[in-house]
């Protein structure tokens, strides 16, 4: 970065967010590392840098002379596994995830290529029908199914392991969530049911795998028909794979109505059929995982940069609390 470089900083709805970007020495080291990563690939940054600061990440868009852009991402300590996980997924499942240009796993830094068109942009401009969501979920479920034997390796990369029988423990780690007293009481009273649901789900016999935990239409690229590229693994956990379905299914229902949900569920379940499991068992498992998935998503809201407090910290904590309250919602399937 030189004095002639134009920098635009976007803090979104978190104007007081505390991130490492405010530390001049950290900023210089990070951008020097990014420049070195570009140079190693024969690239050079030019033009306006766009910096996106959030309590959970620092993201810098670096336009390059060769055209397009490269992205630098810094994750908080609790999500520092993201770069190493992305690199591992690119080796194991090439073509299904972004392949990073460089990763510093120790510092939680990644340098990523531009992945093309976001699915959200395709949906807004071309308005495809629900079939695109069915294909997306088939491909994502196939990826999860293929990664099942890799679950221990993924955990060793630092990805949190949350077996469904332990998910209720997330409630114990969310005591600081901004809940009303009556909501806290209701959640404590619900805890025995959560244990029952987790035990029933585990008994279905579907092994833990990678759960993106926030797979919405802004978290994947759709470069062409039948092609999807997954990214942004900062909320990921290793848990029951079916916990992944709730987020994309809700987004699809918002666009196309709740009547699409059974089709999406069955498309997602295709790679998991067989192995002595009945369709009824798998559909029941989806409903259980749908509800329990709120716990992993609530826990992810604690993965912030140290020092993230004040209004920004309170707003993020509030989002986590709202995820906990989803436990009371009956699954729409």
Residue frames as qw, qx, qy, qz and C-alpha x, y, z in Angstrom:
[[0.000, 0.889, 0.457, 0.000, 0.00, 0.00, 0.00],
 [0.433, 0.056, 0.002, 0.900, 1.42, 3.39, -0.97],
 [0.033, 0.422, 0.313, -0.850, 0.26, 6.93, -0.45],
 [0.278, 0.170, -0.428, -0.843, -1.35, 7.01, -3.90],
 [0.197, -0.228, -0.941, -0.158, -3.62, 4.05, -3.22],
 [0.459, -0.293, -0.026, -0.838, -7.25, 5.00, -2.70],
 [0.182, -0.105, -0.941, 0.265, -8.87, 3.13, 0.20],
 [0.519, -0.343, -0.175, -0.764, -12.61, 2.97, 0.87],
 [0.059, 0.048, -0.901, 0.428, -13.67, 1.53, 4.24],
 [0.588, -0.328, -0.407, -0.618, -17.12, 0.02, 4.77],
 [0.055, -0.168, 0.806, -0.565, -18.17, -0.63, 8.38],
 [0.328, -0.371, -0.810, -0.313, -21.76, -1.52, 7.54],
 [0.497, -0.712, -0.251, -0.428, -24.02, -1.29, 10.55],
 [0.800, -0.453, -0.201, 0.338, -21.06, -1.66, 12.93],
 [0.270, 0.878, -0.125, 0.375, -19.43, 1.80, 12.99],
 [0.347, -0.776, 0.459, -0.259, -17.73, 1.09, 16.33],
 [0.997, 0.006, -0.066, 0.040, -16.53, -2.42, 15.48],
 [0.308, -0.773, 0.542, 0.116, -13.05, -3.14, 16.86],
 [0.950, 0.299, 0.037, 0.087, -10.91, -5.03, 14.35],
 [0.720, -0.317, 0.205, 0.582, -7.15, -5.45, 13.79],
 [0.467, 0.652, 0.291, 0.521, -7.40, -3.02, 10.87],
 [0.191, -0.969, -0.040, -0.153, -7.10, -0.13, 13.35],
 [0.686, -0.573, 0.297, 0.335, -3.62, -1.38, 14.34],
 [0.370, 0.834, -0.313, -0.263, -1.15, 0.22, 11.92],
 [0.154, -0.513, 0.837, 0.112, 1.51, -2.46, 12.42],
 [0.582, 0.182, 0.784, -0.113, -1.02, -5.26, 11.88],
 [0.583, 0.734, 0.194, -0.289, -2.39, -3.54, 8.79],
 [0.215, 0.778, -0.536, -0.247, 1.07, -3.09, 7.27],
 [0.306, -0.300, 0.903, 0.040, 2.02, -6.72, 7.96],
 [0.619, 0.375, 0.657, -0.209, -1.25, -8.04, 6.53],
 [0.550, 0.794, 0.033, -0.258, -1.04, -6.00, 3.35],
 [0.035, 0.682, -0.703, -0.199, 2.64, -6.83, 2.86],
 [0.461, -0.062, 0.885, -0.030, 1.73, -10.50, 3.16],
 [0.626, 0.598, 0.440, -0.241, -1.10, -10.05, 0.63],
 [0.353, 0.834, -0.314, -0.285, 1.24, -8.26, -1.78],
 [0.171, -0.480, 0.851, 0.126, 3.73, -11.12, -1.45],
 [0.574, 0.213, 0.779, -0.131, 1.00, -13.63, -2.17],
 [0.570, 0.761, 0.140, -0.276, -0.01, -11.72, -5.29],
 [0.146, 0.775, -0.565, -0.242, 3.59, -11.45, -6.48],
 [0.406, -0.241, 0.881, 0.037, 4.07, -15.20, -6.06],
 [0.574, 0.464, 0.672, -0.055, 1.22, -15.63, -8.52],
 [0.368, 0.154, 0.445, 0.801, 2.55, -13.02, -10.93],
 [0.060, -0.808, -0.525, -0.262, -0.12, -10.48, -9.92],
 [0.281, -0.007, -0.241, 0.929, 0.07, -6.88, -8.84],
 [0.021, -0.724, -0.633, 0.272, -2.61, -4.83, -7.12],
 [0.154, 0.099, 0.199, 0.963, -3.75, -1.57, -8.64],
 [0.299, -0.502, -0.456, -0.671, -6.64, 0.81, -8.23],
 [0.436, -0.507, 0.217, -0.711, -9.00, 1.44, -5.33],
 [0.276, -0.004, -0.924, 0.264, -8.93, -0.90, -2.34],
 [0.580, -0.444, -0.180, -0.659, -12.28, -1.61, -0.73],
 [0.176, 0.161, -0.841, 0.486, -12.12, -2.64, 2.91],
 [0.644, -0.441, -0.374, -0.501, -15.06, -4.32, 4.65],
 [0.099, 0.277, -0.743, 0.602, -14.80, -4.32, 8.44],
 [0.723, -0.420, -0.327, -0.441, -17.05, -6.44, 10.61],
 [0.540, -0.634, 0.459, -0.310, -16.67, -7.70, 14.19],
 [0.899, -0.098, 0.428, -0.013, -15.97, -11.17, 12.75],
 [0.778, 0.222, 0.353, 0.470, -13.71, -10.44, 9.75],
 [0.007, 0.736, -0.231, -0.636, -11.58, -8.01, 7.81],
 [0.698, 0.394, 0.546, 0.241, -12.09, -8.31, 4.05],
 [0.032, -0.695, 0.252, 0.673, -10.12, -6.32, 1.48],
 [0.755, 0.559, 0.336, 0.061, -10.86, -6.30, -2.23],
 [0.329, -0.594, 0.426, 0.598, -7.63, -5.84, -4.18],
 [0.718, 0.669, 0.066, -0.181, -8.09, -5.09, -7.90],
 [0.663, -0.315, 0.494, 0.466, -5.26, -6.51, -9.99],
 [0.103, 0.570, -0.408, -0.705, -3.66, -5.21, -13.18],
 [0.050, -0.048, 0.922, 0.381, -4.50, -8.41, -15.02],
 [0.486, -0.246, -0.406, -0.734, -8.20, -7.73, -14.49],
 [0.710, -0.425, -0.550, -0.115, -10.64, -8.76, -11.83],
 [0.303, -0.731, 0.353, -0.500, -9.81, -8.78, -8.14],
 [0.595, 0.007, -0.750, 0.289, -8.30, -10.80, -5.35],
 [0.543, -0.714, -0.113, -0.427, -9.61, -10.84, -1.79],
 [0.292, 0.274, -0.727, 0.559, -7.65, -10.72, 1.45],
 [0.665, -0.562, -0.283, -0.401, -9.51, -12.07, 4.47],
 [0.142, 0.316, -0.738, 0.580, -8.53, -12.01, 8.14],
 [0.659, -0.450, -0.541, -0.266, -10.55, -14.20, 10.49],
 [0.437, -0.721, 0.325, -0.427, -10.75, -13.83, 14.28],
 [0.068, -0.448, 0.875, -0.170, -8.79, -16.29, 16.45],
 [0.602, 0.065, 0.699, -0.380, -11.84, -18.50, 17.01],
 [0.781, 0.545, 0.231, -0.198, -12.32, -18.78, 13.24],
 [0.035, -0.749, 0.566, 0.342, -8.65, -18.88, 12.24],
 [0.587, -0.027, 0.799, 0.130, -9.16, -22.40, 10.90],
 [0.614, 0.658, 0.257, -0.353, -11.00, -21.02, 7.86],
 [0.315, 0.751, -0.493, -0.305, -7.98, -20.59, 5.60],
 [0.149, -0.337, 0.929, 0.042, -6.56, -24.04, 6.32],
 [0.560, 0.310, 0.717, -0.274, -10.01, -25.59, 5.91],
 [0.562, 0.728, 0.007, -0.392, -10.56, -23.85, 2.57],
 [0.187, 0.642, -0.707, -0.229, -7.17, -25.04, 1.32],
 [0.318, -0.117, 0.936, -0.091, -7.87, -28.60, 2.44],
 [0.610, 0.488, 0.515, -0.353, -11.31, -28.61, 0.80],
 [0.457, 0.746, -0.291, -0.387, -9.77, -27.37, -2.44],
 [0.028, 0.445, -0.887, -0.122, -7.41, -30.38, -2.38],
 [0.336, 0.089, 0.912, -0.216, -10.08, -32.90, -1.43],
 [0.410, 0.640, 0.639, -0.120, -12.96, -31.54, -3.51],
 [0.218, -0.246, 0.324, 0.887, -11.43, -29.54, -6.37],
 [0.080, -0.271, -0.597, -0.750, -13.85, -27.40, -8.30],
 [0.370, -0.641, -0.661, -0.120, -16.41, -27.28, -5.48],
 [0.402, -0.825, -0.196, 0.346, -14.78, -24.59, -3.32],
 [0.245, 0.941, -0.220, 0.082, -12.59, -21.56, -3.88],
 [0.875, -0.006, -0.149, 0.461, -8.94, -22.54, -4.07],
 [0.272, -0.929, 0.020, 0.249, -6.97, -19.99, -2.01],
 [0.561, 0.741, -0.251, 0.269, -3.95, -18.29, -3.55],
 [0.341, 0.359, -0.639, 0.589, -2.20, -18.19, -0.18],
 [0.688, -0.620, -0.307, -0.220, -2.99, -19.08, 3.44],
 [0.174, 0.419, -0.645, 0.615, -1.35, -18.17, 6.73],
 [0.624, -0.429, -0.634, -0.156, -3.11, -20.58, 9.08],
 [0.489, -0.236, -0.523, 0.657, -1.35, -19.28, 12.17],
 [0.017, -0.169, -0.146, 0.975, -2.60, -15.75, 11.68],
 [0.354, 0.559, 0.691, -0.290, -5.97, -16.64, 10.15],
 [0.207, 0.638, -0.226, -0.707, -5.20, -14.92, 6.83],
 [0.648, 0.299, 0.671, 0.203, -6.31, -16.00, 3.37],
 [0.136, 0.476, -0.351, -0.795, -5.85, -14.66, -0.13],
 [0.543, 0.341, 0.760, -0.104, -8.69, -15.73, -2.38],
 [0.115, 0.079, 0.586, 0.798, -9.51, -15.39, -6.09],
 [0.490, 0.169, 0.085, -0.851, -12.74, -13.86, -7.28],
 [0.379, 0.089, 0.920, -0.042, -15.28, -16.65, -7.69],
 [0.022, -0.249, -0.697, -0.672, -17.53, -14.98, -10.26],
 [0.413, -0.396, -0.248, -0.781, -21.28, -14.49, -9.92],
 [0.234, -0.068, 0.762, -0.601, -22.90, -14.92, -6.54],
 [0.017, -0.385, -0.911, -0.146, -25.97, -17.14, -6.57],
 [0.035, 0.662, 0.480, -0.574, -27.88, -14.20, -5.06],
 [0.112, 0.508, -0.278, -0.808, -27.07, -12.03, -8.10],
 [0.090, -0.022, -0.872, -0.480, -28.12, -14.78, -10.48],
 [0.017, -0.516, -0.838, 0.179, -31.41, -15.19, -8.63],
 [0.060, 0.665, 0.249, -0.702, -32.09, -11.44, -8.68],
 [0.137, 0.485, -0.425, -0.752, -31.28, -10.97, -12.37],
 [0.278, 0.124, -0.827, -0.472, -32.49, -14.19, -13.96],
 [0.644, -0.105, 0.319, -0.687, -35.19, -15.37, -11.52],
 [0.408, 0.123, -0.882, -0.203, -34.66, -19.12, -12.05],
 [0.754, -0.394, -0.245, -0.464, -37.20, -21.43, -10.45],
 [0.672, -0.590, 0.385, -0.228, -36.74, -23.61, -7.37],
 [0.971, 0.198, -0.065, 0.116, -34.96, -26.26, -9.42],
 [0.404, 0.677, -0.418, 0.451, -31.70, -24.34, -8.97],
 [0.436, -0.582, 0.493, -0.477, -32.04, -24.79, -5.20],
 [0.972, -0.068, 0.158, -0.158, -32.69, -28.51, -5.63],
 [0.812, 0.451, -0.224, 0.294, -29.53, -28.92, -7.68],
 [0.036, 0.723, -0.456, 0.518, -27.56, -26.81, -5.22],
 [0.661, -0.468, 0.426, -0.403, -28.66, -28.97, -2.29],
 [0.991, 0.135, 0.000, 0.012, -27.93, -32.22, -4.13],
 [0.631, 0.565, -0.323, 0.423, -24.39, -31.06, -4.86],
 [0.176, -0.670, 0.468, -0.549, -23.79, -29.70, -1.39],
 [0.860, -0.302, 0.286, -0.296, -25.10, -32.90, 0.23],
 [0.932, 0.295, -0.129, 0.166, -22.86, -34.95, -2.07],
 [0.302, 0.670, -0.443, 0.514, -19.90, -32.86, -0.93],
 [0.517, -0.544, 0.440, -0.493, -20.81, -33.47, 2.72],
 [0.982, -0.041, 0.106, -0.150, -21.26, -37.18, 2.08],
 [0.785, 0.461, -0.269, 0.315, -17.85, -37.41, 0.42],
 [0.101, 0.664, -0.460, 0.581, -16.23, -35.53, 3.30],
 [0.812, -0.502, -0.022, -0.298, -17.61, -37.82, 6.01],
 [0.921, -0.078, -0.176, 0.337, -14.40, -39.93, 6.21],
 [0.438, 0.458, -0.184, 0.752, -12.44, -36.67, 6.48],
 [0.434, -0.820, -0.210, -0.307, -14.25, -35.49, 9.61],
 [0.755, -0.537, -0.066, 0.371, -11.36, -36.28, 11.99],
 [0.563, 0.142, 0.149, 0.800, -8.93, -34.42, 9.73],
 [0.029, -0.716, -0.268, -0.645, -11.27, -31.43, 9.59],
 [0.604, -0.778, -0.173, -0.022, -11.46, -31.34, 13.39],
 [0.751, -0.281, 0.028, 0.596, -7.65, -31.41, 13.57],
 [0.342, 0.475, 0.201, 0.786, -7.62, -28.24, 11.44],
 [0.070, -0.071, -0.403, 0.910, -9.35, -26.49, 14.34],
 [0.427, -0.296, -0.426, -0.741, -12.96, -26.69, 13.16],
 [0.435, -0.238, 0.579, -0.648, -15.24, -27.05, 16.22],
 [0.321, -0.089, -0.924, -0.190, -16.67, -30.54, 16.72],
 [0.437, -0.066, 0.357, -0.823, -20.28, -30.42, 17.91],
 [0.150, -0.171, -0.962, -0.152, -21.89, -33.88, 17.97],
 [0.391, -0.481, -0.350, -0.702, -25.65, -33.43, 18.22],
 [0.679, -0.487, -0.538, 0.106, -25.70, -35.11, 21.62],
 [0.491, -0.317, -0.264, 0.768, -23.53, -32.25, 22.93],
 [0.117, 0.505, 0.314, 0.795, -25.27, -29.38, 21.15],
 [0.413, -0.810, -0.378, -0.171, -27.40, -28.48, 24.21],
 [0.639, -0.406, -0.157, 0.634, -24.12, -27.53, 25.93],
 [0.271, 0.401, 0.213, 0.849, -24.14, -24.46, 23.67],
 [0.354, -0.799, -0.344, -0.343, -26.89, -23.10, 25.92],
 [0.696, -0.605, -0.158, 0.353, -24.46, -23.16, 28.83],
 [0.539, -0.095, 0.155, 0.822, -21.99, -21.06, 26.85],
 [0.060, 0.522, 0.397, 0.753, -24.58, -18.45, 25.90],
 [0.337, -0.630, -0.584, 0.386, -25.37, -17.15, 29.38],
 [0.186, -0.405, -0.017, 0.895, -24.30, -13.66, 28.31],
 [0.082, 0.372, 0.664, 0.644, -26.84, -13.57, 25.47],
 [0.183, 0.005, 0.205, -0.962, -29.29, -10.65, 25.78],
 [0.343, -0.349, -0.816, -0.308, -32.37, -12.71, 26.56],
 [0.478, -0.510, 0.063, -0.712, -35.33, -11.75, 28.68],
 [0.305, -0.320, 0.796, -0.413, -35.62, -13.65, 32.01],
 [0.799, 0.166, 0.383, -0.433, -38.66, -15.57, 30.81],
 [0.737, 0.554, -0.355, -0.153, -36.77, -16.62, 27.65],
 [0.127, 0.520, -0.808, 0.247, -33.89, -17.95, 29.73],
 [0.560, -0.102, 0.676, -0.468, -36.31, -19.95, 31.85],
 [0.844, 0.377, 0.086, -0.371, -38.03, -21.36, 28.75],
 [0.563, 0.592, -0.576, -0.013, -34.68, -22.41, 27.25],
 [0.134, -0.391, 0.841, -0.350, -33.63, -24.14, 30.45],
 [0.700, 0.092, 0.529, -0.470, -36.93, -25.98, 30.51],
 [0.786, 0.520, -0.164, -0.290, -36.42, -27.01, 26.87],
 [0.025, 0.659, -0.751, -0.030, -32.99, -28.50, 27.52],
 [0.564, -0.097, 0.808, -0.139, -34.23, -32.05, 28.32],
 [0.746, 0.560, 0.295, -0.206, -36.12, -32.12, 25.03],
 [0.350, 0.814, -0.438, -0.151, -32.98, -31.02, 23.19],
 [0.266, -0.447, 0.854, -0.034, -31.12, -33.96, 24.68],
 [0.688, 0.236, 0.658, -0.194, -33.89, -36.32, 23.56],
 [0.635, 0.743, 0.022, -0.209, -33.91, -34.91, 20.03],
 [0.127, 0.758, -0.633, -0.099, -30.12, -35.14, 19.81],
 [0.449, -0.234, 0.859, -0.076, -30.11, -38.76, 20.95],
 [0.720, 0.453, 0.486, -0.203, -32.85, -39.65, 18.46],
 [0.489, 0.824, -0.216, -0.188, -31.00, -37.91, 15.63],
 [0.083, -0.630, 0.770, 0.050, -27.72, -39.62, 16.49],
 [0.632, -0.026, 0.758, -0.159, -29.48, -43.00, 16.51],
 [0.728, 0.617, 0.051, -0.295, -30.32, -42.65, 12.80],
 [0.841, -0.154, 0.376, 0.357, -26.67, -43.48, 12.17],
 [0.522, 0.786, 0.049, 0.326, -25.64, -40.68, 9.80],
 [0.708, -0.233, -0.154, 0.648, -22.04, -39.86, 10.70],
 [0.120, -0.870, -0.058, 0.475, -20.86, -36.33, 11.47],
 [0.624, 0.376, 0.306, 0.613, -19.48, -34.31, 8.58],
 [0.232, -0.071, -0.013, 0.970, -18.78, -30.71, 7.68],
 [0.050, 0.803, 0.592, -0.049, -21.63, -28.26, 8.25],
 [0.309, 0.453, 0.113, 0.829, -21.15, -24.87, 6.61],
 [0.237, -0.515, -0.622, 0.540, -23.72, -23.51, 9.11],
 [0.131, 0.674, 0.155, -0.710, -24.53, -20.39, 7.07],
 [0.334, 0.053, 0.733, 0.590, -25.11, -21.60, 3.51],
 [0.350, 0.733, 0.391, -0.433, -27.24, -18.82, 2.06],
 [0.671, 0.639, 0.305, 0.219, -27.31, -17.44, -1.48],
 [0.121, 0.957, -0.242, 0.100, -24.59, -14.89, -0.71],
 [0.526, -0.609, 0.593, 0.034, -22.13, -17.57, 0.39],
 [0.674, 0.023, 0.675, 0.300, -21.71, -19.43, -2.88],
 [0.164, 0.486, -0.418, -0.750, -21.00, -18.69, -6.49],
 [0.727, 0.388, 0.552, -0.128, -23.00, -19.96, -9.44],
 [0.138, -0.510, 0.501, 0.686, -20.62, -19.72, -12.40],
 [0.368, 0.180, -0.648, -0.642, -22.83, -21.72, -14.78],
 [0.822, -0.134, -0.192, -0.519, -25.64, -24.27, -15.10],
 [0.951, -0.163, -0.263, 0.010, -25.22, -27.05, -12.57],
 [0.621, 0.236, -0.383, 0.642, -22.06, -25.48, -11.11],
 [0.444, -0.866, -0.090, -0.213, -21.72, -24.11, -7.58],
 [0.551, 0.329, -0.468, 0.607, -18.65, -22.94, -5.69],
 [0.585, -0.738, -0.337, -0.007, -18.89, -22.82, -1.90],
 [0.418, 0.398, -0.338, 0.743, -16.95, -20.33, 0.22],
 [0.277, -0.554, 0.251, -0.744, -16.91, -18.45, 3.54],
 [0.742, -0.178, -0.646, 0.025, -16.39, -21.32, 5.98],
 [0.083, 0.428, -0.494, 0.752, -15.88, -19.16, 9.08],
 [0.635, -0.286, 0.265, -0.667, -19.02, -20.48, 10.83],
 [0.745, 0.143, -0.615, -0.216, -18.32, -24.12, 9.97],
 [0.557, -0.431, 0.620, -0.347, -18.53, -26.98, 12.45],
 [0.346, 0.108, -0.915, -0.178, -18.27, -30.73, 12.29],
 [0.460, 0.044, 0.585, -0.667, -21.67, -32.00, 13.35],
 [0.547, 0.372, 0.749, -0.040, -24.67, -33.80, 11.94],
 [0.228, 0.025, 0.505, 0.832, -24.66, -32.88, 8.25],
 [0.013, -0.642, -0.705, -0.300, -28.42, -32.39, 8.11],
 [0.239, -0.722, -0.316, 0.567, -28.04, -29.29, 10.30],
 [0.242, -0.181, 0.366, 0.880, -26.91, -27.51, 7.10],
 [0.124, 0.458, 0.760, 0.445, -30.32, -27.64, 5.44],
 [0.069, -0.761, -0.549, 0.339, -32.27, -25.04, 7.43],
 [0.116, -0.609, 0.096, 0.779, -30.47, -21.90, 6.17],
 [0.009, 0.124, -0.640, -0.759, -30.65, -22.52, 2.39],
 [0.045, -0.463, -0.868, -0.171, -34.15, -24.02, 2.63],
 [0.054, -0.734, -0.435, 0.518, -35.43, -20.92, 4.43],
 [0.035, -0.481, 0.297, 0.824, -33.91, -18.67, 1.77],
 [0.023, -0.107, -0.823, -0.558, -35.52, -20.70, -0.99],
 [0.067, -0.607, -0.785, 0.099, -38.89, -20.59, 0.78],
 [0.052, -0.647, -0.170, 0.742, -38.63, -16.81, 1.06],
 [0.081, 0.342, -0.502, -0.790, -38.33, -16.59, -2.73],
 [0.326, -0.003, -0.792, -0.517, -40.64, -19.37, -3.83],
 [0.705, -0.326, -0.032, -0.629, -42.98, -20.10, -0.93],
 [0.475, -0.407, 0.728, -0.279, -43.03, -22.90, 1.67],
 [0.916, 0.235, 0.160, -0.283, -44.52, -25.38, -0.81],
 [0.612, 0.622, -0.487, 0.043, -41.00, -25.94, -2.24],
 [0.337, -0.640, 0.632, -0.279, -39.61, -27.28, 1.04],
 [0.891, -0.068, 0.433, -0.121, -40.52, -30.99, 0.60],
 [0.804, 0.577, -0.049, 0.134, -38.83, -31.03, -2.83],
 [0.167, 0.804, -0.482, 0.304, -35.71, -29.38, -1.41],
 [0.628, -0.475, 0.560, -0.257, -35.60, -31.78, 1.52],
 [0.937, 0.136, 0.322, -0.023, -35.83, -34.82, -0.74],
 [0.622, 0.722, -0.217, 0.210, -33.21, -33.44, -3.13],
 [0.129, -0.756, 0.562, -0.311, -30.86, -32.90, -0.19],
 [0.748, -0.314, 0.534, -0.238, -31.48, -36.43, 1.11],
 [0.863, 0.435, -0.197, -0.165, -30.63, -38.21, -2.15],
 [0.438, 0.554, -0.671, 0.223, -26.96, -38.89, -1.28],
 [0.256, -0.361, 0.722, -0.532, -27.96, -40.21, 2.15],
 [0.866, 0.007, 0.004, -0.500, -30.51, -42.81, 1.06],
 [0.800, 0.220, -0.555, 0.051, -29.79, -46.48, 1.48],
 [0.209, 0.348, -0.731, 0.548, -27.63, -48.03, 4.21],
 [0.304, -0.337, -0.874, 0.173, -30.79, -49.51, 5.72],
 [0.050, 0.309, 0.370, -0.875, -32.41, -46.15, 6.45],
 [0.241, 0.625, 0.733, 0.120, -36.01, -45.63, 5.43],
 [0.128, 0.527, 0.251, 0.802, -37.29, -42.47, 3.79],
 [0.474, -0.781, -0.311, -0.263, -39.44, -41.82, 6.85],
 [0.731, -0.485, -0.131, 0.463, -36.41, -42.06, 9.16],
 [0.482, 0.109, 0.142, 0.857, -34.41, -39.63, 7.05],
 [0.095, -0.656, -0.313, -0.680, -37.25, -37.14, 6.83],
 [0.621, -0.738, -0.263, 0.007, -37.74, -37.32, 10.60],
 [0.703, -0.259, -0.027, 0.662, -33.98, -36.74, 11.01],
 [0.264, 0.439, 0.215, 0.832, -34.20, -33.61, 8.87],
 [0.355, -0.784, -0.287, -0.421, -36.84, -32.17, 11.17],
 [0.738, -0.597, -0.140, 0.282, -34.75, -32.87, 14.26],
 [0.623, -0.037, 0.106, 0.774, -31.59, -31.43, 12.71],
 [0.090, 0.682, 0.300, 0.661, -33.50, -28.37, 11.46],
 [0.474, -0.845, -0.161, -0.188, -34.38, -27.41, 15.02],
 [0.782, -0.489, 0.033, 0.385, -31.03, -28.32, 16.60],
 [0.608, 0.397, 0.134, 0.675, -29.09, -26.40, 13.94],
 [0.127, -0.919, -0.099, -0.360, -30.06, -23.19, 15.74],
 [0.713, -0.669, 0.077, 0.198, -27.60, -24.08, 18.51],
 [0.727, -0.011, 0.246, 0.640, -24.52, -24.29, 16.28],
 [0.271, 0.668, 0.261, 0.642, -25.50, -21.06, 14.54],
 [0.394, -0.901, -0.090, -0.155, -26.02, -19.31, 17.87],
 [0.773, -0.480, 0.134, 0.393, -22.59, -20.44, 19.02],
 [0.637, 0.335, 0.240, 0.652, -20.91, -19.06, 15.89],
 [0.010, 0.911, 0.153, 0.382, -21.90, -15.51, 16.89],
 [0.602, -0.770, 0.109, 0.180, -19.24, -15.66, 19.58],
 [0.775, 0.042, 0.248, 0.580, -16.42, -15.88, 17.03],
 [0.149, 0.977, 0.094, 0.117, -15.46, -12.22, 17.10],
 [0.502, 0.507, -0.350, 0.607, -12.23, -10.30, 17.20],
 [0.504, -0.415, -0.516, 0.555, -10.99, -9.72, 20.75],
 [0.118, -0.246, -0.134, 0.953, -12.24, -6.38, 21.99],
 [0.214, -0.329, -0.584, -0.710, -15.46, -6.49, 19.98],
 [0.139, -0.454, -0.726, 0.498, -17.83, -4.93, 22.47],
 [0.136, 0.281, 0.035, -0.949, -20.00, -1.85, 22.78],
 [0.640, 0.376, 0.122, -0.659, -22.88, -1.46, 20.35],
 [0.549, 0.413, -0.648, -0.329, -21.33, -3.79, 17.76],
 [0.125, 0.148, -0.954, 0.230, -20.78, -6.57, 20.27],
 [0.402, 0.201, 0.606, -0.656, -24.28, -6.12, 21.66],
 [0.654, 0.399, -0.155, -0.624, -25.86, -6.32, 18.20],
 [0.476, 0.316, -0.808, -0.147, -23.99, -9.50, 17.33],
 [0.059, -0.023, 0.893, -0.446, -24.90, -11.03, 20.69],
 [0.545, 0.277, 0.312, -0.727, -28.52, -10.14, 19.97],
 [0.647, 0.360, -0.496, -0.453, -28.36, -12.02, 16.68],
 [0.276, 0.192, -0.930, 0.149, -27.02, -15.06, 18.51],
 [0.293, 0.114, 0.694, -0.647, -29.87, -14.83, 21.01],
 [0.652, 0.328, -0.038, -0.682, -32.41, -14.76, 18.20],
 [0.525, 0.279, -0.777, -0.208, -30.95, -17.98, 16.84],
 [0.007, 0.040, -0.904, 0.425, -31.48, -19.63, 20.23],
 [0.480, 0.239, 0.409, -0.739, -35.12, -18.61, 20.18],
 [0.581, 0.289, -0.530, -0.545, -35.54, -20.50, 16.88],
 [0.082, 0.100, -0.977, 0.167, -35.42, -23.66, 19.00],
 [0.359, 0.285, 0.647, -0.609, -39.07, -23.02, 19.83],
 [0.531, 0.419, -0.245, -0.695, -40.14, -22.94, 16.18],
 [0.825, 0.117, 0.546, -0.089, -41.65, -26.11, 14.77],
 [0.251, -0.263, 0.684, 0.632, -39.70, -27.25, 11.70],
 [0.560, 0.420, -0.006, -0.714, -41.77, -26.58, 8.55],
 [0.487, 0.309, -0.750, -0.323, -41.10, -30.09, 7.23]]
